[in-house]
Amino acid sequence: MSQTAAPTTGAGDTGPSPGSVVIAEHLVPWYGSEIPCPAADLVAGELRRRGARQVRGSLLVTGDAAGRTAQAGTPSGPAHSDGGTGALSATGHTAVVPGSDPPTGLGAGAEDPADPAAERAAREAVDACLAVAGTARTVLLASPRSFCAGVERAVEVVEQALEQRGSPIYVRKQIVHNTHVVADLEARGAVFVDELEAVPEGATVVFSAHGVSPQVHRQADERGLRVIDATCPLVTKVHTEARRFAARGDTVVLIGHDGHEEVEGTLGEAPERTVLISTPEEAAALEVENPERVSYLTQTTLAVDETAEVVDALRARFPALRGPASDDICYATTNRQDALSAIAEEADLVLVVGSDNSSNSQRLVELAVRRGTAAHLIDDTRDLRPEWLAGVRTIGLTAGASAPPGLVEAVIRVLGGLGPVTVHEHEITRETVHFSLPPAVRTS
């Protein structure tokens, strides 16, 4: 028995472009109600990795009793000609997820029946997802996760600037390290630039949450720019400490990652007295002008346990070492690492939602791996790979401090499109920190 599937389009829709693959957001059986496809993004990711062009839509499913049985509430994949599940035709490949109640589906179809490459890509993508479907899974949801107070403040700064002053509002570097946040603000009229030379003289520019050096502030003044500083207050604290430690004659050892924007800004506060290290080995080999006058600072988004190892090595090298009165690693970084630590060893797999350039998100992945659990960083659901889910029944899920909460919810929806999902939230603390907006955009 077999099913065939053909793409359908709405009224007035010109349809997909030639050579593309239609990804089913719904299956439309001839006999009854639409079947949703919550795991469509998983199929999309597989097609993207196969280089296929994509459009979203519905697939019209025509078939036999296999489809009717699934629709009636006893889901089972329609028979494949080779004995597998799913059905392949010249235009599509669809399946109802085994055990889904109410039914959910998977589907993709070549727009052009004469395009064997698109047909093959559609079949392979659906089969890859179907291979890990039908399994009941548990999601251990780490809390706190996602946006922190500094990120919320920075995003709101740009939103308020756009509302109060209109577009364009220029932003030096990414306001926070997340591609979705940046794309959303770009759509509203924000213009992101790498350097101030790209900002017209006299225009409004926002400095990102990661902070900037005094040199950048001077450049803005020289160009007559109207500056709104969205630097996280916890980063500002580190800048203040750098100036204070340098002013008392110390060598300031900054623990952080070379090239990170936050590190570049902090180094700029006292460049002649600051050295950057990142490992215990570098700490043990460090030479300074006066071993009795050494202080340390840290980037705010480092791994807590690894940073402690570097500080211990510094203290062994320089017994008179002094540091900040309170930890420079921010509360949100610490909380997200502690929350993940509480669930990582119970999980078969850890998924961290965040962009590649997000330091705190990368540290979460590394933490899970150190706990012995496979872990992956995903920018969104399209980065999920079906093979990661093979044999996995318990998934730890968290998000870096710059990742929007909705991306986590989307991951749960996609997983639910592959079979029953039970979510258990593990909250280790409740965050109540709030930072006021800078005066330039404060409304009350």
C-alpha positions as CSV (number, residue, x, y, z in Angstrom):
1,M,0.0,0.0,0.0
2,S,1.2,3.5,-0.6
3,Q,0.4,7.2,-0.3
4,T,1.2,10.0,-2.7
5,A,1.7,13.6,-1.7
6,A,1.4,16.7,-3.8
7,P,2.1,20.3,-2.7
8,T,-0.9,22.6,-2.2
9,T,-0.8,26.4,-2.1
10,G,-3.2,29.0,-0.9
11,A,-5.3,31.3,-3.1
12,G,-3.2,33.7,-5.0
13,D,0.0,31.9,-4.2
14,T,2.3,31.4,-7.1
15,G,3.7,28.3,-5.6
16,P,7.3,27.2,-4.9
17,S,10.1,28.0,-7.3
18,P,11.2,25.3,-9.7
19,G,13.6,22.8,-8.2
20,S,12.6,23.4,-4.6
21,V,11.4,21.1,-2.0
22,V,8.1,21.7,-0.2
23,I,8.3,21.1,3.6
24,A,5.0,20.1,5.0
25,E,3.7,22.1,7.9
26,H,0.5,20.1,7.6
27,L,-0.5,17.0,5.8
28,V,-3.9,17.3,4.1
29,P,-5.5,13.8,3.7
30,W,-8.3,13.5,1.2
31,Y,-10.4,11.8,3.9
32,G,-10.4,14.2,6.8
33,S,-8.7,16.8,9.0
34,E,-5.3,18.3,8.5
35,I,-2.4,16.5,10.4
36,P,0.1,19.0,11.8
37,C,3.8,18.6,11.3
38,P,5.5,20.2,14.4
39,A,8.8,18.7,13.4
40,A,8.9,20.5,10.1
41,D,12.0,22.5,11.2
42,L,13.8,19.2,11.7
43,V,13.1,18.2,8.1
44,A,14.1,21.7,7.0
45,G,17.5,21.3,8.7
46,E,18.1,18.0,7.0
47,L,17.2,19.5,3.6
48,R,19.4,22.6,4.3
49,R,22.4,20.2,5.0
50,R,21.6,18.5,1.7
51,G,21.7,21.8,-0.2
52,A,18.1,21.7,-1.2
53,R,16.0,24.9,-1.8
54,Q,13.0,25.0,0.5
55,V,9.5,26.4,0.8
56,R,6.9,25.8,3.4
57,G,3.4,24.6,2.7
58,S,0.9,21.8,3.0
59,L,1.2,18.4,1.3
60,L,-2.0,16.9,-0.1
61,V,-2.0,13.3,0.8
62,T,-4.0,10.8,-1.3
63,G,-3.9,7.2,-0.3
64,D,-5.5,4.2,1.1
65,A,-6.6,2.6,4.4
66,A,-3.1,3.2,6.0
67,G,-3.8,6.9,5.9
68,R,-7.4,6.5,7.1
69,T,-6.2,4.3,10.0
70,A,-3.7,7.0,11.1
71,Q,-6.3,9.7,10.9
72,A,-8.7,7.7,13.0
73,G,-6.3,7.7,16.0
74,T,-4.3,4.5,15.6
75,P,-1.3,6.0,13.9
76,S,1.0,3.9,11.8
77,G,3.3,4.8,9.0
78,P,2.0,3.8,5.6
79,A,3.8,1.0,3.9
80,H,6.8,1.8,1.7
81,S,7.4,-0.3,-1.4
82,D,10.6,-1.6,0.2
83,G,8.9,-2.6,3.5
84,G,9.9,0.6,5.4
85,T,7.6,3.3,6.7
86,G,6.7,6.4,4.8
87,A,5.7,6.5,1.2
88,L,7.6,7.8,-1.8
89,S,6.0,9.1,-5.0
90,A,7.2,11.4,-7.7
91,T,6.0,14.4,-5.8
92,G,6.3,13.6,-2.1
93,H,7.2,11.5,0.9
94,T,4.9,11.6,3.9
95,A,4.4,9.6,7.1
96,V,2.3,9.8,10.3
97,V,4.5,9.6,13.4
98,P,4.0,6.2,15.1
99,G,2.3,6.4,18.4
100,S,1.3,10.1,18.0
101,D,-2.1,10.9,19.6
102,P,-3.4,13.1,18.2
103,P,-1.6,12.3,15.0
104,T,1.4,14.3,13.9
105,G,3.1,14.0,10.6
106,L,6.3,14.4,8.6
107,G,6.5,15.3,5.0
108,A,8.5,16.8,2.2
109,G,8.0,16.7,-1.6
110,A,9.8,17.7,-4.7
111,E,7.9,20.5,-6.5
112,D,8.9,19.1,-9.8
113,P,8.2,15.4,-10.2
114,A,11.0,15.3,-12.8
115,D,13.6,16.5,-10.4
116,P,15.2,13.3,-9.0
117,A,17.7,15.3,-6.8
118,A,14.9,17.1,-5.0
119,E,12.9,13.9,-4.8
120,R,15.8,12.1,-3.2
121,A,16.5,14.9,-0.8
122,A,12.9,15.0,0.4
123,R,12.8,11.2,0.9
124,E,16.1,11.1,2.8
125,A,15.2,14.0,5.0
126,V,11.8,12.6,6.0
127,D,13.3,9.1,6.5
128,A,16.1,10.5,8.8
129,C,13.5,12.1,11.0
130,L,11.2,9.1,10.9
131,A,14.0,6.9,12.1
132,V,14.0,8.7,15.5
133,A,10.2,9.2,15.7
134,G,7.7,7.3,17.8
135,T,9.8,7.4,21.0
136,A,8.5,8.9,24.2
137,R,11.0,11.3,25.6
138,T,11.5,13.4,28.7
139,V,12.9,16.9,28.6
140,L,14.7,18.2,31.7
141,L,14.4,22.0,31.4
142,A,17.1,23.9,33.2
143,S,16.0,27.0,35.0
144,P,17.2,29.8,35.0
145,R,17.9,29.9,31.2
146,S,17.6,32.3,28.3
147,F,17.6,36.1,28.7
148,C,19.4,37.7,31.7
149,A,18.8,41.2,33.0
150,G,21.7,42.7,31.0
151,V,20.5,41.3,27.7
152,E,16.9,42.4,28.4
153,R,18.1,45.9,29.1
154,A,20.3,46.1,26.0
155,V,17.5,44.9,23.7
156,E,15.1,47.3,25.3
157,V,17.6,50.2,24.8
158,V,17.5,49.6,21.0
159,E,13.7,49.2,21.0
160,Q,13.2,52.4,22.9
161,A,15.7,54.3,20.8
162,L,13.8,53.2,17.6
163,E,10.5,54.2,19.2
164,Q,11.7,57.5,20.4
165,R,14.0,58.6,17.6
166,G,12.9,56.6,14.6
167,S,15.1,54.6,12.3
168,P,17.8,54.2,11.5
169,I,19.4,53.6,14.9
170,Y,23.0,52.4,14.5
171,V,24.4,49.7,16.8
172,R,28.2,49.1,17.1
173,K,28.7,45.3,16.9
174,Q,25.8,42.9,17.8
175,I,23.8,44.3,20.6
176,V,23.9,40.8,22.2
177,H,25.4,37.7,20.7
178,N,22.3,36.1,19.1
179,T,21.5,36.0,15.5
180,H,17.7,36.0,16.1
181,V,17.8,39.1,18.3
182,V,19.9,40.9,15.8
183,A,17.7,39.9,12.8
184,D,14.5,41.0,14.7
185,L,16.0,44.5,15.5
186,E,17.3,44.9,12.0
187,A,13.7,44.3,10.7
188,R,12.6,47.1,13.0
189,G,15.2,49.6,11.7
190,A,18.4,49.0,13.6
191,V,21.6,49.1,11.5
192,F,24.5,47.0,12.9
193,V,28.0,48.1,12.1
194,D,31.4,46.8,12.9
195,E,33.1,50.1,13.5
196,L,32.0,53.8,14.0
197,E,33.4,54.8,10.6
198,A,30.2,53.3,9.1
199,V,28.0,55.6,11.2
200,P,27.1,59.0,9.6
201,E,28.4,62.0,11.6
202,G,25.8,63.2,14.1
203,A,23.7,60.0,14.0
204,T,22.6,58.0,17.0
205,V,24.7,54.9,17.9
206,V,24.1,52.3,20.6
207,F,27.1,50.6,22.2
208,S,26.5,46.9,22.8
209,A,26.0,45.1,26.1
210,H,29.6,43.9,25.9
211,G,31.0,47.4,26.5
212,V,33.6,49.4,24.6
213,S,37.0,50.9,25.3
214,P,37.7,54.5,26.1
215,Q,39.2,54.9,22.7
216,V,35.8,54.0,21.1
217,H,34.1,56.6,23.3
218,R,36.6,59.2,22.1
219,Q,36.0,58.2,18.4
220,A,32.3,58.7,18.9
221,D,32.9,62.2,20.4
222,E,35.1,63.2,17.5
223,R,32.4,62.2,15.0
224,G,29.7,64.0,16.9
225,L,27.7,60.9,17.4
226,R,24.8,60.7,19.9
227,V,25.8,57.8,22.0
228,I,23.4,55.5,24.0
229,D,25.5,53.1,26.1
230,A,23.8,49.7,26.6
231,T,26.8,48.2,28.3
232,C,25.7,45.7,30.9
233,P,26.2,47.2,34.4
234,L,28.1,44.1,35.4
235,V,30.6,44.7,32.6
236,T,30.9,48.3,33.6
237,K,31.8,47.1,37.1
238,V,34.8,45.2,35.6
239,H,35.9,48.3,33.7
240,T,35.8,50.3,36.9
241,E,37.9,47.7,38.6
242,A,40.4,47.7,35.8
243,R,41.0,51.4,36.1
244,R,41.2,51.2,39.9
245,F,43.6,48.3,40.0
246,A,45.9,50.0,37.4
247,A,45.8,53.3,39.2
248,R,47.2,51.8,42.3
249,G,50.2,50.4,40.4
250,D,49.1,46.8,39.9
251,T,49.7,44.6,36.9
252,V,46.1,43.7,36.0
253,V,45.7,40.1,34.8
254,L,42.5,39.7,32.8
255,I,41.2,36.1,32.5
256,G,39.2,35.8,29.3
257,H,39.0,34.9,25.6
258,D,41.2,36.8,23.2
259,G,39.1,38.6,20.6
260,H,35.8,38.6,22.5
261,E,34.3,42.1,22.4
262,E,33.9,42.3,26.2
263,V,37.6,41.5,26.6
264,E,38.6,44.1,24.1
265,G,36.7,46.8,25.9
266,T,38.2,45.9,29.3
267,L,41.7,45.7,27.9
268,G,41.2,49.2,26.6
269,E,40.7,50.7,30.1
270,A,44.4,50.3,31.0
271,P,46.2,48.7,28.1
272,E,49.7,49.5,29.4
273,R,49.1,47.7,32.6
274,T,46.8,44.8,31.6
275,V,47.7,41.3,30.4
276,L,45.3,38.7,29.0
277,I,45.5,35.0,29.9
278,S,43.0,32.1,29.6
279,T,44.6,29.0,31.0
280,P,46.3,27.7,34.2
281,E,49.4,27.1,32.1
282,E,49.6,30.7,31.0
283,A,49.1,31.8,34.6
284,A,51.9,29.6,35.8
285,A,54.3,31.0,33.2
286,L,53.4,34.7,33.6
287,E,56.1,37.2,34.3
288,V,55.2,40.6,35.8
289,E,57.1,43.8,36.8
290,N,56.4,43.4,40.5
291,P,55.1,40.1,41.8
292,E,53.8,41.8,44.9
293,R,51.5,44.1,42.9
294,V,49.2,41.8,40.9
295,S,45.4,41.9,40.6
296,Y,43.1,39.8,38.5
297,L,39.8,40.4,36.7
298,T,37.6,38.0,34.6
299,Q,35.4,38.1,31.7
300,T,31.8,37.9,32.9
301,T,30.8,34.9,30.8
302,L,33.4,32.3,31.7
303,A,33.0,28.8,33.0
304,V,33.0,29.1,36.8
305,D,35.0,25.9,37.5
306,E,37.6,26.5,34.8
307,T,38.1,30.1,35.9
308,A,38.7,29.0,39.5
309,E,41.5,26.8,38.2
310,V,43.2,29.7,36.5
311,V,42.8,31.9,39.6
312,D,44.3,29.1,41.7
313,A,47.3,28.9,39.4
314,L,47.7,32.7,39.6
315,R,47.6,32.6,43.3
316,A,50.2,29.9,43.4
317,R,52.4,32.0,41.2
318,F,51.7,35.3,43.0
319,P,50.8,34.7,46.7
320,A,50.0,38.4,47.1
321,L,47.4,38.3,44.3
322,R,44.4,40.5,44.8
323,G,41.0,40.3,43.1
324,P,37.7,42.0,42.9
325,A,35.5,42.4,46.1
326,S,32.8,40.3,44.4
327,D,33.1,37.7,41.6
328,D,33.3,39.2,38.1
329,I,31.5,36.2,36.5
330,C,28.0,37.4,36.4
331,Y,25.1,36.0,38.4
332,A,23.3,34.9,35.2
333,T,26.3,32.9,33.9
334,T,26.7,31.2,37.2
335,N,23.0,30.4,37.6
336,R,22.8,28.9,34.1
337,Q,25.8,26.8,34.7
338,D,24.6,25.6,38.1
339,A,21.1,24.8,36.6
340,L,22.6,22.7,33.9
341,S,25.0,21.0,36.3
342,A,21.9,19.9,38.2
343,I,20.4,17.9,35.2
344,A,23.3,17.2,32.9
345,E,24.3,13.8,34.3
346,E,20.6,12.6,34.3
347,A,20.3,13.3,30.5
348,D,21.3,11.2,27.5
349,L,21.8,14.4,25.5
350,V,22.0,18.1,26.3
351,L,20.9,20.8,23.9
352,V,22.0,24.4,24.5
353,V,20.2,27.1,22.5
354,G,22.5,29.9,21.6
355,S,24.5,31.4,18.7
356,D,28.1,30.3,17.9
357,N,29.6,33.6,19.1
358,S,27.8,33.5,22.5
359,S,30.5,32.8,25.1
360,N,28.2,31.8,27.9
361,S,26.3,29.4,25.6
362,Q,29.6,27.8,24.5
363,R,30.6,27.4,28.2
364,L,27.3,25.5,28.8
365,V,28.1,23.0,26.1
366,E,31.6,22.5,27.5
367,L,30.2,22.0,31.0
368,A,27.8,19.3,29.9
369,V,30.6,17.5,28.1
370,R,32.8,17.7,31.2
371,R,29.9,16.0,33.1
372,G,30.0,13.1,30.6
373,T,27.0,14.0,28.5
374,A,26.9,14.5,24.8
375,A,26.0,18.2,24.1
376,H,25.3,20.4,21.1
377,L,24.9,24.1,20.6
378,I,21.9,25.0,18.3
379,D,21.0,28.5,17.0
380,D,17.5,27.3,16.5
381,T,15.5,24.1,15.7
382,R,16.8,23.9,12.2
383,D,20.2,23.0,13.7
384,L,18.9,19.9,15.4
385,R,20.1,16.7,13.8
386,P,17.9,13.5,13.9
387,E,21.0,11.3,14.5
388,W,21.6,13.1,17.8
389,L,18.2,11.7,19.0
390,A,18.9,8.0,18.2
391,G,18.4,6.0,21.4
392,V,17.9,9.2,23.4
393,R,15.0,9.2,25.9
394,T,16.1,12.0,28.3
395,I,17.1,15.4,27.0
396,G,18.6,18.3,29.0
397,L,17.6,21.6,27.6
398,T,18.8,25.1,28.4
399,A,19.7,28.4,26.7
400,G,22.4,30.9,26.9
401,A,21.7,34.3,28.4
402,S,21.4,36.0,25.0
403,A,18.9,33.4,23.5
404,P,15.2,34.4,23.3
405,P,12.9,32.2,25.4
406,G,10.8,31.4,22.4
407,L,13.6,29.4,20.8
408,V,13.5,27.0,23.8
409,E,9.8,26.5,23.4
410,A,10.2,25.8,19.7
411,V,12.7,23.0,20.5
412,I,10.1,21.4,22.8
413,R,7.5,21.7,20.0
414,V,9.8,20.0,17.5
415,L,10.6,17.2,19.8
416,G,6.9,16.8,20.5
417,G,6.4,16.3,16.7
418,L,8.5,13.1,16.9
419,G,6.5,11.5,19.7
420,P,5.2,12.1,23.3
421,V,7.3,14.5,25.3
422,T,7.1,15.1,29.1
423,V,8.7,18.3,30.4
424,H,10.1,18.6,33.9
425,E,11.5,22.0,34.8
426,H,14.3,22.1,37.3
427,E,14.6,25.5,38.9
428,I,17.6,26.1,41.2
429,T,16.9,29.8,41.9
430,R,14.6,32.5,40.7
431,E,16.2,35.6,39.2
432,T,14.8,38.9,40.3
433,V,17.7,41.2,39.0
434,H,16.6,44.2,37.0
435,F,18.7,47.0,35.5
436,S,17.4,50.5,34.8
437,L,17.6,51.9,31.3
438,P,20.2,54.5,30.6
439,P,18.9,58.1,31.0
440,A,19.1,58.7,27.2
441,V,16.1,56.4,26.6
442,R,14.5,56.2,30.1
443,T,10.8,57.2,29.9
444,S,10.1,57.6,33.6
